[in-house]
């Protein structure tokens, strides 16, 4: 085991994938010589050359469009969109082309394409550097959507995504990139302390897409979360003393329905937490799934704790960010029926 930050784990995952398969290529804005704005790809161009790790023009539609062509041709491109907020010019390419080619060709062609994007708040980036767009991809048939919460998962899920034959949207929580986050405190990203680094196996391993993880076992209420919100949920459970079972979805689609249903049927209560805006956020889909499959076992209404229906603020990020106080109030509310 090596001890790594999430950035280091992602870089290691890319390195492993590129070393195992010469068809894996990495590119995007500033990912070559510069190593990416967050340095995830640092050193890869020097190791693998400019034909396998290179810079692209500032053109998200062009990045994804060329990657689709490469993928259909037989390569396995892993491209970076510098911030998830910038993906929208490429949305038509992703939705109308990448997501549909397998279906449209009756399985004759696949699109083994991974699109990496830093997502969410954590760097006080304001409205154009802090969005969480997972719901707009989860709605699209043919796409898989992933969001890790720790270095171990980041590497294993990234390798699994690159090796997958279908297009994968890989969202990376910026708040977890370089700094410890205990769920309690507002602070910019800071260097991890040595004991807070994640343990990551060396070499190749993968985590199956569609497999959630129970981060905290409990009997009173199920909390469904992903990315940074996993740590907020854990902090809220600690602060309130409520025996909450915290489930880290890891992949938004495919969704691990079995783990969700088993947990909610055991606890009888459910709180859903995500950083994205509330209206039509992925929490609405999770509420529907839980309601449909667990209705007769529910002891209280399902509650969502989310970002607000406003642009992401700059100066007041923590007021927008669903913190442990808001999650704790939701936990207490669902327990009122106990």
N, C-alpha and C positions, 0 to 999 in steps of 0.2 A: 504494500500500500504506500502511495505517496500522498502528501498533504498539499492540497491545492485550493486556490480560489476558484470561483466559477469560471472566470476568464481563462485561467490556466487549464482547467478541465476541458473547456470547449476547444481550446487550442490543441490540447493533447488528443481529443477526439478527432479533430480534423487531420492531425498528423497521422494518426493510426489509419484512418480511412484512406488517406492519400498514399500511404506506404503499402497498403494491402491491394489497392486497385488503381492502376494507372489511368483508368477512365474517370476518376474523381478529379474535378477541376474546381477551383475556388476563385471567385472574382466579385468585384463590386467597387464602389467608390472608395478609393484610398486604402484598399485592403492589401495591396502588393508591397511596395517599398516601405510605406508608412506603417503597415500592420493593422490598419483599421482605426477608427476614431477611439475605440476602447481597447485596442491592441490585441484583439482576439486572434488575428491572423499573423501576428508578429513572427518573423523568421521563416514563414512558410515559403515565401518567394525565393529566399536565399537557398533553402534546402531543395526545393522542387523545380525551380526555374520559372521564368516568366511566361512559359506556355501553359503552366498548370496553376499558377497563382498570379493574378494580374489585375491591374486597375481598369475600371470602365469609365466611360463618360458619365457626367451627372445626368442620367437619363434612366429612371426606374423602369419605365416601359420597355426601353431597349435592353436593360439588364435581364429582365424576366423573359422578354420575347426571344432573345438569342439563346437563353438557357433552355427554353422549351424546345427550340430546334436542336440544340446539342443533345438533350435528353432523348428525343425521338430518334436521333441518329445513333445513339448507343452510349453516349457519355453519361456521367452522373454528376452534373453540376451542383455545387452548393454555393449559392450566391448570397451576398449580404445586402440588405437594404439598410442604409446607415441608421435610420430611426424608423420605427413602425409607422410613425406619422407620415412618412414620405411614400408609403406603399400605394397610395390611391391612384396615382397616374398609371400604375401597373395592374390595377385591379381587373380591368377588362381582359388583359392577357392571362391573368391567373384564372378568372372565372369562366371566360368564354373559350379559352384554349386549353390550358394545362389541365383543368379539372375534367374536361369532357373528352379528351382524345381517346382514352381507353374505351369509353362507351361508344363514341362516334365511329371508331374503327372496328367495333365488335371484338375488341381484345387483340387486334393485330399489332397495335402500338401501345406502349406505355410511356409514362413521363416520370422517370426516376429523378425528380428535381427537389431539392431542399432549399427553402427560402428562409434565411436567418434574419431576425429583426430584433434589436433591442426594444423593449416594450415597457410601458408604465412609467410611474414617477420615480423619484429618488435622487435626482440630480438638480432639482429646482429648475427644470427646463421649460416650464410654462406650457402653453397650449399647443405648441408645435413640436415638442420633444418629449411628450409624456403620455400620449394616448395608449389605450389598451383595446385594440381592434379585434380581439379574438372572435366576437360574436358574428362579425360580418363574414368571417371565413367559415365558421361552424355551420352557417346556413347553406353552404354550397356543397352539393353532392359531388364527390370525387376528390375532395381535399381532406387531408388529415391535419389536425392542429394540436401542437404540443407546447407545453410550458413547464419547464423544470423548476424545482425550488431549491436545489442544492448541487454542489459540484459533482457528486457521484451520479446523480440522475442526469445532469447536464451532459456529461460525456457519454453515458450509456444510451440515452435517448437520441442524442445527435448521431451516433454511429448507426443506431437502428433506423433513423430517418434517412440517412444517406444510402443505406442498403435497401431501403424500401423501393418498390417499383412504381409507387404512386407519388404524386406531389405532396409535400409536407410543408406546412407553415410552422416554423420553429421560432417561437417567441421567447426572448430571453429577458427576465426581469432585471432592469438596470439597478434597482436598489440592492440586489443580491450579488452584483458583479464583483465588487472589490471590497465591500465593507460588511462587517458583522451586523446583523439586524436581529434584535431580540424581540421585536414586535412592540416595544414600549416607547421608544424615543425617536423624536424628530432629529435627524442629523443628515448632513450630506454623506456621500460614500467616503469611507475612510479605510485605511489599510487593515486587513484582517490581522488579529493577533494569532500567534502560532498555534495556540491550542484551539482556536476557532476555525481553523482551516478544515475543509472536508477531506475525509479519507477516500482516495480514488485508486482503484486497482491500476497497475501498469499494464500496458498492452491492450489487446482487444477484448471488449465485452459489450454486450448490448442489453437494453431493457425493452421488453416487448411493448409496442404501442398498444394502448388500450388496457393497461394494467395499473390500477390505482394502488396507493400505499396508505396503510393506516399508520399515521404518525403518532397518535396517542389513543390508546384504548379507553373506552368509557361506557357507562351504562345509562346515562341520563338523557343525553341529546347528541345527535350527529351533526357535526359541522363539515360542510363541503367547501373546499377551498382549493386554490392552486397558485403557484408562484409565490410572490411575497406574502400573500394573504394567509398562507399556511402558518407563518410565524406570528402573525397578528392573532389568528385563532388560538394558537398555543398559548400566547400571552394572556388572552382573555380568559381562557380556562384556568390558568394559573391564578390570575387576579381574583376571579369570582369564587374559586373553589368548587365550581360545578364539575361534575364528573362527565366531561364532554369527550366524545370520540371524534378525533380530527382526522378527516380523510383528505389526502393530497391526490387530486385527480390525475396529475401528471400529464395525461393526454385528454384534451377536451373532446376530440373525436379521433379515433373511436373511443366511446365512453364506457367505462367499466360499470355497467348496470348492476352486475351481480354483487360487487362489493358495496355499492350504494344501498341497494335494496336490503341486503343482509343487515347492514348497520342500522338503517332506519327502522326496520321491523323489530330490531332488538331494543332500540332506545325509545321509539315512539315519538320522537321529536326531531326537528331538522332546522338548522340555520345555515343559510348559504351566504358566502362572503366572496365578493370580487371587487377589484379596483375600478373597473370600467363603469360607465354611466349606467343608471338603473333601468331606464326604459328600453326594452328589447335587449337588455344585456343577457349573457348566457345564463345568468341565474334564473331567468324566466323559464328557460327550457328545463333546467334542473328541477324547478318547482313542479312543472308539468309531469316530469318523469316520476318524481317521488309521489305526487298526488295520484297518478294513475296506478302505480304498482303497490303503494303502501297505505292507501286511504284508510282501510279498516284497522290499521295498527297505529294510526296517528292519535296522539293524546292532546295535540295543540296545533294551531295553524302554523304553516311554514313561514319563516321570516327571512327576508333578504337584507343584507347590509352591504351597501355598494357605494361607489362614487356618486356624486350629485349629477343631475342633468344640466350641467353647465360646462363650458370650456374649462380645461384644466388650468388652475391658477398658477401664478409664478410665486408671488410673495407669501401666499397662504396655503402652501401645498399640504401641510398637515391638517388643515381644516377640511380639505377635500378628501384626503386619504382616509379610508376606513380604518380607524385605529382601534386598539383593544377596548377603549371605553365604550364606543358604539357597539362593538361586537358583544361586550359583556352585558350591556343593557338588553340586547336581543336574547342572550342566553337566559337572563333572569326572567324575561317576559314569557318565554316558552315554558319555563319551569313553574309559572304561576298556577298551572293546572295540576301540578303534582299533588 
